[in-house]
Amino acid sequence: PNAVQLLKIALKDRSGEVRLYAASALIKIEAKINEKLQVTIKRAKTQGTWTAYAELGDLYRVFAETNLSGKNLSRHYLVRSSEAYRQSLDMHTDQPDIIVQYGKCLVALGQYEKARRLAAHAAQTWPANMELVFLQNEIYFMMGEMSEIQERFRKLDKKDLDPEKAKIYDFWVDAESAV
């Protein structure tokens, strides 16, 4: 997604060569993703396995996040991604990573209440899963329920977090002590 955004900026460069290179690269990226999508769709339909649907969900999500085809198509691919993740979870429920990705799709689609129910149920099953805690907190942030965020962060041990997540943790812990 970051590379695509840089290439889109390059489309407005003064140099015609830069614009041509950027356009060519974007076309190639979109063609590669579409090609991989077609193969993965076919595999999901023929194999019908939870892993094939999880992979399909990942590809749809990546395509949506690149925003190659505009906002409306990105939303369409997010919907398709969430459907593929749901199909994968219907076949095999023991996939906390896929639940997190499904939840992120729901958040991106503005389906906060559905995402909240999904994350709350998953957090009961995997209470120590840090990604689920961060997903729940993202949902609560989007819903404006800040006190819920602080409550969940109190349950975490900062030393278990990667540096990026530790910064987020520090922000919320500091916000709580400032109040």
N, C-alpha and C positions, 0 to 999 in steps of 0.2 A: 504493500500500500504506500509506503513512503517513497519508493522509487517512482511509482505511478504519479504521485503528486508532484515530484520534481520534474518529471517529463512533461506534465501538463503545464507547469510554469514555463518550461523551455519552449512550449508551443508559441509563446508570446515574445520570444527573444527577437532582437533586431536582426540577427543573422539568419538569412534564409537557410543556410546549411544546418544550423542548430535546430531550427523549426522542422526541417525535413527529417533530420535524424530522430528527433523526439517523436514525430508522427509515425515514422517507420517502426520505432521501438514499441510504441503503444499498440500499433496494429499487430506486431508479432506477439506481444504479451497477451493480448486479447485472444488471438488465434490459438496460442498454446493452452490457455486456460479453457477455452471452448472445446478444444480437442480432448483435453484431459477430462473435462466434464462429460463429454459424450461417452468416453470409454468407461468412466465410473458409473454413469447412469445405466449403461448396458450391463455392467457387472452386478450392480445392485439388483436389477430386474432379473437377471439370470440366476445369480447365486442366492439372492434373497437373504443374505446373512446380516446380522447386526453390525458386523465390522464393515461391510460394504456400505451400509446406510450411514454409519458414522463417518466414513471417509467422504461420502457424498455430501453430508452436512458440512464437513470441513471445507470442501471445495466451493460449495455455494457461498459459505460465509466469507472465504477469502475473496471470491469474485465480488461479493457485495461490498466488502471493505475497500477494495481497490477503487471503487466508484468509477470504473472505466466507462460504463455505459450510461451514466447519469443517475440522478437521485431516484427516479421512479423505478428503474430497473434494479438498482441496488436494493431497494425495498422489496421488490419481487424476489430477488435472490435470498434475502434474509428470511422471507416467508418460506421459500423452498428449503433453506437450510434448517429452519426450525422444524419443518415437517419431516425431513430426513432424520434429524436427531430424535424426534419423537418416535419414528418408526424403529430406529435402532434400540431405543429404550423400551419400547413395547416388547421387543424380542429378548432383550437382556437388560435387566434393571441395574445390575451391579457395575455401573459405569459412572463414578462421580465426575470424572473429567468431561464426559459427554453431557452430564447434567449441567455442569458449569457453562459449557459452550451453548447449550440450549437456553439456559437462563440468560446469557448475554444477548442472544438473538432476541429473546422476548423483551428485554430491556430496550434494545435498539429499536424495536418495533413499538415501544410505548406500552406494552402489556405488563405493567408493573405488578398488578395484583396476581396475575397468573404466575409471573416470575417469583413473586414472594412466596406463594404457596408451594411451588416447586422447590425452592431453595430451603424453606423451613422443613419440609418433609425430608429432604436429602440431608440436612444438617442433623436431624435426629438419628439418621442411620450412620453418618460419618461425622461425628461431632469434632474430631480433631483435624478435619480437612481444612487447611488454610484457605484454599481457593474458594471453598463454599462460604467461609466466613466473609471473605472479601466480596464475593458475589452478593451475599445478603446485605452487606453494608452499602454496596453500590445501589442496590434496589431501594434501601431505606433513604439514602441520600436523594435519589431521584424523586422519592415520594415525600421528601421534606421531613422525615422522621429521624432527626439527628440524635435524639436520646437513645434510640435503638442501636445506632452505630457505636456509640461510646460503650454501651453495655456489652456488645460483642467483642470489642477490642480489649476490654478488661479481662477477658478469658484467654487471650493470646499471650504467649511468651515471645518477647521481641527477639530474643537470640535465635529463634527458629525461622526468622523472616529473612528473605533476600534484601539487599540494600534498598531497592525501589519500594518494596512493601514496608520496610522499616521506616522510610520517610513518611509514608501515609499514616502509619501507626503513630509516629511521633506527633504528626500534625493533630490527630484526633485526641491523643492523650494530653497534649499541651492545651488543646482547645477546652478539654474538660477541666483541667486544673485552673484555667484562666477564668472560668465561669464562677 
